């Protein structure tokens, strides 16, 4: 308890010394930051941001799906998120006959809103510090059980500061979510992978959904009897725009930062992990892209898969470049040397860094094996299905045909065997080359050698498997299947590496246990440093200002892009840059209506803007809120040189990218012809 009180005392001191821009703050503690926020232009009070006793801005924000953020913009459950967050849902509803990815989709009435099976949104009901309850002996299971009495609730207890504190998060989950509108991908994904993580940016990255509930506003399974959900709070929309220096606040669910790790972790990321993952994903992307370029149906089927692979692939490249530019590893080493000098006089911490270095040395081989397996063998879709079949076939009972069919549908949705076989040949080869020999199953080594290489082995298992057929297989047929045998050889490695299901290397228990003590020590030693908990997909507040930055010496990037930049990039021969003809016609007429602005003496439409908010994966779709609590944009990306901010935030260059809400409204109005939706919004 003494340690707990000391930790909290230090936390209060360092919390108040944080500077603007950097930080992902817990909403329930935002009152400690409100003075700084108000100096920067925020007009509301702390309990307007977070309260579990009255409606607050937190009630307008949701976790969208499993890894994005969304926000309510009407009292009738209408929400905005990113196009790339809704991408898989839009793809799921698409076909060659109804290609909503290419053409977009706009419901003209409530009856045309399309239910998305499996899509959920989670609303935070409350968050509570339960550190003392756990320290007093109350189990996490009991705390959660007491918190989720009622329909549609879920709860979790998440560690902060590497387990020095624990918070309970209680959510209400709604599963009747329907697509209302999405621009064509040539707007919502304008620039594709080429422009991803890049500024200047011209992407209308938004989509619209609506949440439905039962007559009592309670969570309910999909039914035509359901009615639009009535949120406690929704965001008014400001059409006044943003200017350099304006206050901005990001409210969302950032997923993964590791700001306090030692040089060991940074070296692993830059020298080992990122290079391997980038190389393997490049191979997979090249194979998929070539197939997509030859066939429309394949392009649609693999659109979401390609996007999922490419997003992190490009992020890791920017992250490595940013960490090298900042010299983060060397700075961490110097920081640790200063800490070690201080700790030498404190018996409690004198050997702490040695213990951490040793823990990394012991844990890295196993963690790397897990990452390599996931990026190579784990990237083969047929292997994923085969492993599932192998595990289900271990029991004595007959493997039901309907269960086989469900598994086949789940694992092999939008599947192309030629693509998967080509990927398998390359991934098996990479696995054999990069994995330490003692980690490679002997059966696989012998099979690859006997057949003359990975490509021949892949051709054999794909050419002889029965898993891809539609008829059910007997237990003996499953056991004898070459793809299942391949999966069985890998099973010990899969089982061994399943222990490494952690966000980062530093969260492996043998390492993380030292970070609890390390965080305590840092707070005792570095009293001027701003300490905020690393992101872990829990609700956070980040704030900063609208601002450009100096990209390289003599090259300053301003904060705003416009429709002029879209027209400059427009190219009908390139899928990602082939904008709708309607947008060209509007530009030719300069028919912008209330959404137009004057820029450099000419009329145009604002598209995207930059700000200095600290964001991460999971913040996609987060509302960008001005000082009055109004929606001015939707966060969707960072600049490429900002992606290292998960490890080191550089206020001089780290910028988040948002689509300007005026462009969102312009597209709804002029491209989607869905201005009827404005009637339920508070547009100012």
N, C-alpha and C positions, 0 to 999 in steps of 0.2 A: 504493500500500500504506500510505503514511503517513496519507493521508486516511481509509482504511479503519480503521486502528487508532485514530485520533482519534475517528471516528464511534462505534466500539464502546465506547471509554472513556467518552464522554459518555452513551451509551445506558445503561451500567451505573449511572452516577450518578443519572440522571433516573428510571430504572426503579424504583429503590428508594424514590423520594419520592412515589410515587402514593398518593392517598387511596383509601379504600374506595368502593364503588359504581361509580365511573366506570372504564371501561377494558375492553378486549377483549384478553386476554393470550394469547400463544402458549403452548400447553401444554408444549412442550419447555423453556421458560424459566420455568416456574411456580415453580421453587425460589426465584427471586428475590422472589416474592410470598408464599411460604408462611408466613413469620413474621407478616405482617399478617393473613393468613387465619386463622391459629391464634388470634390475639388476638380475632378476631370469633366464634370458636366452631368452627372446622374441626378435626377430631380426627385426620385421616389425614396421611400423609406425601406429599411431592411426587411420589415415584415411584408412589404409588397413583393419582395423577391421570393421569400420563403416563409411559410407559416403552415402549421398543421391545425390551426384553430380557425382560420378564415381563408377565403379564396385568395390565392397569390399567383404570381407568375409561374411558379412550379406546376400549377394545375393546367397550364396551357401547353406544357412541354411533355413529350412522351418518348419512351424508347420504342422505336419503330422497327418491327421485325426483331432480329437477333443482334444487330450491330449498328444501327443508325438512330438518328433523332428525328422527331417531327414536331409540329406545333399546330394547335388549333387556331383557325382564323375566322370562326363563326360560332354562334351559339347553337348550331345544328350539326356539330361533329365534323365539319369540313376541316381538313388538315393539309398542310404542305410538308413535303420532304424533298429530298433530291431525286432527280430522275434516276441516278445510278443506284439509289437506295430502293426505288421501286422497280428497277430494271428487271429483276428476276420475276417479279409478279406480272409485269407487262409481258415479258417473254412467255410466261406460263399461259397467259390468255391469248397468245398470238398463234397464228398458223399462216401457211402460204396464202390462204384465201383472205385472212384477216390479219395482216402484218402490222400490228399496232406499234411495233418498234420503229419501222420505217415510216409509217403514215401518221402515227400518233393516234390518240383516241380522246373523244370528248363526248361525254354523256349529255344529251340534250334535255334530260329530265331525270328525276330520281329513279324511275323505272329502268333506265338504261345504265345505271351504275352497276359495275360487274363485280360480283363477289370473288375474292381471291382465296381459294382454299389454303389453309395452313398459315395465313398471315395473321399476326397478332400485334397489338400495341399494348404497352404496359404503362400505367400511370402511377407515379409515386404518391402514395398516401401519406407516408411519414418516414423520417429517418431519425434514429435515436442512438446515442452513444451507450453501448451496453458493456463497456470495458469493466466497470465495477461489478456488474452482475455476474460476468464470467469469472472474474477474480474471486468472487464470493462463493463460487462453486456451482452456479446455475449452468446447466448444459445449454449449448447452442440449440439443440433439438427442442428443448422445453421452451426456450425463448421464442423460437419460430412458431411452435405449436400454439402458443398463447396469442400470437400476433395475427394468425390467418383464419380466425373464426369468421366464416361468411363465404358468400358465393364469389368465385373468381379471384380469390386472393392468392398471391404467392409472396414469399419473403426469403431473404437471405441475410447472412451476417458476413460482412466483408472486412478484412483487415486493413488498417491504415498504418502507415509508417512501419511496414514490415511486421505487423502484429503487435506493435506497442499499444494500439487502440483498436477497438472493434465497433462497427456500426451496424445496426439493424436497419434494413430497408424493406418496407412493406409496399407492395404494388397491387393494383387492380388490373386484371388482364382481360382485354376484350378481343374476341376472335371473329366477329362479323365485321370485316373491313372490306370496303368496296372501292374499286378504281373509279374515279370521277373524271379525271383528265390527265393526259400526258402529251407533251409536244412530240413531234416526230424526232427521231434520234438525231437528225441533222440539225436540230436546235438543242435538244436535251443532252446530246453527247457530241456537240459540235467540236470538231478537232480530234475526237477519238483519243487513241493512245498517244498520238503525236503531241497533242497539246496537254495531255494529262500532267499535272504538277507544274505547269509552265505559266509564266506571265510574260506578256499580256495574254489575257484569257477572254474568250467571247462565247462562253457556254451558258445556255439557258437551262441549267441543271436543276429542274424542278419537276415534280409530279404531284397530283392531287388525289386524295382518297377521302372516304367518309367512314366514320365509325358508327356502327349501329348497336342498339341495345334493346332490351325488352321494354314493355310499357312502363316499368318502374325505374328505368335508366340503369338496370343491372346488366352485367355481362350475360350474353346468351349465344348459343350456337346459331349459325346462319338460319334465318327464316324470313319469308316474305312478310311475316307479321311484325318483324322488328321495326323500330323507328330510329331516326337519327339520335345519336347520343348527345346529351346536353352537358357540355363541360362546365365546370365551376368557373373557369376563366378562359378567355380567348384573347388573342392579340389584335389590337387595332392596327391598321395599315397606314403608314405615312407615305405620302407621295411627294413630300417636299425634297427628298433626296439627301445625300450626304456630301459633306465638304471636308477638305483636309483639316484635321484636328478635332473632328466631331467625336464625341464619346460613343463607344460601342460596347455591348455586352453580349457574350455568347453563353447560351444556356443549353446544356446538353450532356451527353453520356460519353465522354472521351474514354477510350479503351485501354491504352497501354503506354505509359511513360516509365522511364527508369532514370530519374534525374540524379540519384544519389549513389549510383554504382561506382565501383572502383575501376581502375585502369584495366584490370583483368577482363572485365566484361566488355569494355570498349574495344580492346584488342581482339577479342573473340568475334565481335560483330564486324569489324572492319577488315580483319585479316583472314578469317576462317568462314564464318557463317554467311555473310552477305555475298562474297564472291561465289561460293558454291550454289546458293539459291538462285542467284541471278543467272548463272550459266545454265542450270538445268531448266529454269523457266523459259529462257530464251529458246532452247530447243523445242519445248512443247508449244510455245507460241508460234514459232515458225511453221511447224507442222499444221497446226490448226488454221493459221492465217492463209496458208497456201490452199487448203481445202475449201475454206470459206470463199475465197476469191473465184472459185470455179462453179459454185452452185448456190442458188438463193436459199433453198431449204436448209442447207448446211450452215449458211451464214446465220440464219435465224436460230437454228437448233443450238449452235455453239456460241451465240452472242454473249449470253450471261457467263458461260464457262470461260470464254476468252477474257472477258472483262475482269472476272474474279482473279484469274492468274496474272493478268497484266498490271493490275493496280499496285499490288505489293512489289512486283518485279521492278517497276520504275521507281517506286518510293525508295527501295533499298539502294538503288544506284545514287539517287540524290543524297540519301542519308550518309553513305560512305564518303561521297565527295565533300559534304558539309563538315563531317567530323574531321576529315583530313585538313580541310581549309582552316578550321578553328584550332587544329592541333590539340584536340580534346584529350587524346591519350597522354600526351606530355603534360598537359595542364593537370590532369588527374594525378599523375605521378608526383608532380611538384606539390599538389595539395596534400597528398597522402604523406609526403615527407615532412611537411609542416605539422600535420596531425601526429605523426609518429614521434616527432621531437617533443610535442606536448604530452603525449601519452606515456613517454618513457618515464616520466615522474609520477605516473599514476598506475600502481600495480594492477588495478582493475582492468585497464585497457592496454597495458604495455605490450602484450603479445597478440592483441586482437587482429591487426593487419596480417601477421604471419599466419594466423589460423584461417583467415579469409583466403589468402593466396593459396594455401595448401588445399582448402576445400574446392577452389576453382580448378586446380590442377587435377584433382581426383574426379571431379564431376564432368569436365569438358568432354572426354572421350564418349561417355554414354549419351550426353546431350547431343553431341554432333551426330552420333549414330542415329538418334531419333529424328533429327532434322533431315539428314541425308535420306533416310528411309522414306519419310513423308514426301520429300520433293522428288524422289525417283520412283521406287516401286509403288508408293502410295498414290502417285499420279496416274497410275494405270487403272482405268475405270473397271475393266473386267476383273482385275485382281481384287478390287474392293468387293465386288459381288461374290467372287469365288471364295474369299476369306469368310464372308458372311455365311455362305452355303456350307463351307467346311465346318464352321463352329456349330451351326444349327444341326448338322448331320451327326454330331458326336453322340447324341442321346440314343437310347435304345428304341424309342418310339419312331413310327413312320413319320417322315417329313411331309406334312400335308401339301397337296398340290396348290391350294389357294394361298398358302403362306409363301410358297416358292414364287407364285405369280406376283404377289405383292412386293416381294423383295426384288424381283426382276424389274418391275415397273419403277421402283424407287431408285435402284442403282444404275439402271440403264436407260433412264429417261433422255430423250433427245440424243440418242447414241449412234455413233458411226464407227463400225468395226474397223474400217480401213485406217481411220485416224488413230484409233486406240492401238491398233497393231503397230503402226509406225512409231507411236510414242513408246510403246512397250519395248521395242527393239533398242531404241536409244537409251531409255531409262535403265534397262537391265544392264546395258554396257557401262553406263555411268556408275551405277551401283557397284558393279564388279571392280571397276577401276579405282573408285574413291574410298570404298569401305575397307577398313583394315581386314586383312585376310582371315584373321581368327574370328571375325564377326560374320563372315559369309557362310551360310549353311553349306555343308559338304555336298549334299545332294545337288544343289544348284551349281556349285563349281564343277562337279563331275558332268552334269547334263550339258552345261554350256560348252565345256571342253570337248565332250564326245560328239556333239552336234556341229562343231566347227565355229562357234561364236554365238553372241547374244542375238543377232538377227535371225540365225537359223533356229535357235531355241524358241524365239518369239513366234516365228512362222509355224513351228510344230504345235505349240500349245494353242494358238489361235485356230490353226487348221484342223485340229482334232477335238476341240472342246465341244460339248453338247450344251453348255450353260446358256449359250445365246439363242438356243431354240425356244420355241414357245410351249412345248409340251412338258409336263412334269417328269422328273427323273426319280428313279428308285434310289434307295440308300446305296446300293451297290454301284449303280451308275455314277452317282455323285462321287463316291469314294475313288472310283477308277478314273475319273475325268482328269486329264492332264493339267487343266487350269487349277482345279482343286488341289491336285498333288503339289503344284507349284506353291499354292497358298499354304499347304500343310508344312512344306519345308521352311517357309518364312514365319510360321506361327511362333516358334520359340523367340525369335527376334522381336516380333510384334509384342508378345507378352512382356519381354524384358524391357522394351522401350515405352510401354504404356505407363510406366511410372513417371515418365517425363512429360506429363500433361500440364505444363506450367506456361505462363505467359512469356517468361524470359528465363534465360539461364540463371539469373540471380534469384529466381523464385524456387529453384530446386531446394528442397528442405535442408540438405546438408550444407548449402550455402546460405540460404535465407535465415537460418537460425542465428548466424553471426550478425546479420544486418539489424536485427532487433537491438542488439547491444551497440552496434556501430551508430545507429541513428541516435540513441541516447547519448553516446559519447560526442558526436558532432554537435549536438545541441548544447552540451555543456561547454564545448570548446569554441565553436564558431557562433558566437551570440549575435553577430550582425547579419547573419544569413537568413534569408526568408525561406522557411520550411513549410511546404504544403504537401499533402499526401499525393503520391503517384496516382495516375489515372488507373481505374480498374472497372470501367463500365458502370460507374455510379454517377449520379447527377452532380454536375459541377458548374460553377460560375467562373468565367474568364472575362476580363475586361481590358480595354485598350482604347486606341483611337484610330480613325481613318487616316491612313498615311501611306505615302509611297516609300521608296528606298533606293539607295545606290546599288545597282546590280553589280557593276564592275566600275573601275576607275573611269570617271567621266561620263558614265551612262546612268542617268537617273530615271527610274520608272515611276510615272505618276500613278495616282490612286484609282483612276477611272478609265474604263474602256467603253466603246459605243458601237452602235450598229455599223458605223463606217468601217470599223475593223473587220466585221463579219463579211461585208461586201468585198473588202480587199482580199480576203482569204477564199471567197466563194469559188468553187471549181466543180462543175458538173461531172467531171471525169473521175473525181475522187469521192468515194462514198461518204467519208467523214466530213467533207467540206462542200457537199452538194446540198445547198439550202433549198427549202421549198420555193417554188416559183412565186407563191403568194408574198413571200418576204421580199423577193426582188421587186415585185410590182409595187408594194407599199413604199419601198425605198425610192423607186423611180418617181413616185407621186409625192414623196415626202409627206405621206398621209399618216401622221403620228398622233393626231388628236391630243388629248390631255397628257399623254405619256412622253411627248417630245420635250427636248431641252435645246438650248443653244450651246454649241461647243465650237470654239475657234471661229465664231461668227457664222456658223451654219447650223441648221436644224438637224437633230439626230435623236437617237434613243439611247439612254444609258444601259449598259449590259452587265458589267461586273465591277467590283471595287475591292481594294485592298484595305486591311486593317492589321493592327498589331496584337490581336488576341492570341493567346496561347491555346492551340488546338491540337487534336490528335485524331487517329482513327476512331470512329464512333461519334465524332462531332459532325459527321456528314449529315446534312439536313437540319442542323441546329439553327434556331432563330437568331438573327442578328438584331439586337434591340437597341434603340437609341435612348437618350437620357430621359425621355418621357414614358418609356415603357412601350413604345410603338415598334412594329416590325418594319425594318428598312432593308432587310436582305435575308438570304438563306446561305449559310456557310456550306461550302462543298469541297474545299481543297486547301492546300498550302502551296507556296512557291517551292520549286524544286530545291532551292538552297535552304529551305526552311525545314526539310523533313528530318534533319538531325535534331530538331527541337524535342523529340521524344527522349533524348539523352542530354543534350545541352541546348538551352534556349539563348539565342543571341538577339537582343532587342534591336540591334542596328539593322538586322536583315530578315528576321523571322516575320513572315506575313501570312495571314490567312486570306483566302480568296472566297468571295461571296457573290452570288448573283443578285443584282439590284432588284428590289421588289417591283420597281417600275417596269423593268423588262418582263418580269413574270406577269404583271397585269396586262402589259401590252400584248404578249403572246396569247394569253387567255382571250383577250378582246378581239384582236385583229387576225390572229392565225386560227385559234380554236373556235371563234364565233360563239363563245360561251359567256358573254358578258352578263347573262342572267345570274351568274354566280355572285356577281358584285352586290346583288340585292340583299344577300344574307351577311355580307361583310361590313365592317366599320372602316370605310375608306376615307381617309382624311387628307 
